[in-house]
């Protein structure tokens, strides 16, 4: 994940921690995602991003959930394009 998408994800993670700090799961997922940003395989972030989006929905944080869902879709497209290139 590079450039603007990376910036959007990091700013969304910061917002999630700020607005949902009362839920310990948020901190755990944010840590996992931040560690995964260093990975050469960003699609490994998808489960944590999707789970964090679900938590945001549970807390009524629709803006955060929508951003995370968009990021998840971008990561999914990245996986599809890599699979299509190898086939």
PEQUIHU-V755569 format. One record per pair of residues at least 24 apart in sequence whose ideal C-beta (glycine too) atoms are under 10 Angstrom apart, sorted by the first residue. I is the first residue (numbers start at 1). GAP is how many residues later the second one is. Records with the same first field share a line. If there is no record, write none. Layout:
I: GAP, GAP
//
This chain:
1: 35, 36, 38, 41, 42, 44, 70, 73, 74, 77
2: 40
5: 37, 65, 66, 69, 70, 73
6: 31, 36, 65
8: 59, 60, 62, 63, 66
9: 24, 25, 28, 33, 36, 40, 58, 59, 61, 62, 65, 66
10: 24, 27
11: 56
12: 37, 40, 41, 44, 51, 52, 53, 54, 55, 56, 58, 59
13: 24, 36, 39, 51, 54, 55, 58
15: 41, 46, 48, 49, 52
16: 36, 37, 39, 40, 43, 45, 48, 49, 51, 52
18: 46
19: 37, 40, 41, 42, 44, 45
20: 32, 35, 36, 38, 39, 40, 41, 44
22: 37
23: 32, 33, 35, 36
25: 26, 27, 29, 30, 33
26: 26, 29, 30, 33, 35, 38
28: 24
29: 24, 25, 26, 39
33: 35, 38
41: 37, 38, 41
42: 29, 32, 33, 36, 37
43: 32, 33, 34, 35, 36, 37, 39
44: 31
45: 26, 27, 30
46: 25, 26, 27, 28, 29, 30, 32, 33
47: 25
48: 24
49: 24, 25, 26
50: 25, 26
//
